[in-house]
C-alpha cells in the first residue's frame, strides 16, 4: 500500500511539473509560479525549478512597461539560488 501512495505522489508531481511548464510556455507566468512553488514544497530545493522561477520573473519584468525593478530583483534572487545549488550547470 505504501508503494502505491508513492507512485501516486510521483504521478502528481509529474503532472504538476508538466502543467507548470505548459503554463510557462503559454506565457501564463503567474500561474506557472504558483505551481513551481508547490513543486518546491514537495521536492525541496532544486536548481532547475529555481531557474524556471527566475525565468518567470524575468518575463514579468520584460513584459511590464511599469516595471519597478522588483521582478528583476526576484529573478536575480532565484537565479542566484539555482546557481548556488548547481554552479556547473
N, C-alpha and C positions, 0 to 999 in steps of 0.2 A: 504494500500500500504506500509506503514512503517513497518508493521509486516512482510510482505513478504521479505523485504530487510533484516530485522534482521535474519530471517530464513536462507536466502541465505548466510549471513555472518557467521552464526553458522556452516552451512554445509561446507563452505570454510575453516573455522578454523579446523573443524574436519578432513577434507581431508588433510590439511596442516600438522596437528599433526600425522595423520596416515602415511603419506609419510615420514616425518622426522623420525619416529620410525622405519619404514621399512628400511630406509637408514642406520640408526644406527645399526640395527640388521644385515644388509648386510655388515657391516664394511666400509661403504662409509661415513666416519665421516665428511669430509669437506662439502659434500653436505647436510648432516643432520644439521650441524651447521648453514648453510645459512638459512634453513627452520626454525630452532628453533629461530633464531634471528628475523625472520618475525613474528613468534608467539608472541614473547615478544613485538614487535611493536603493535600488535593487542590487547594483553591482559594486558600488563604491567608486573610488577614483579611477578613471580610465582616460588616458591621453586622447584616444580617438574621439570619445564623447566630448571631452573638454574642447577639442579643436572644432567639433561640429557646433558647439555652443558659441564659440568665438566667431565662427563664420556667420552665424545668425545675427550676432550683434554688429559685426562689420556691415552686413547687408542693411540692417536698420539704419546705421549711420550714413551710408552712402545713399540710401533711398529717401532720406528725410531732409528737405531743404531747411528745416528749422532745428537741425542737429545742434545740440549744446556742447557736445563732446562727451556726454555721459555714455552713449553707446560705444564710442571709440574706447573709452576707458574700460568699460566692461569687456569689450573684445580683447583688449590687450591683457587684462587680468586673466581671462580664461585661457588665452594662448600661452601666457607665462606658466600657468598651472600645467597645461599639456606638455610644454617643453621640459618642465622640471621632472615630469614622470617618464618622459621618453626623449631625452636630449639628442639621441642619434637618429630619430625618425624624421 
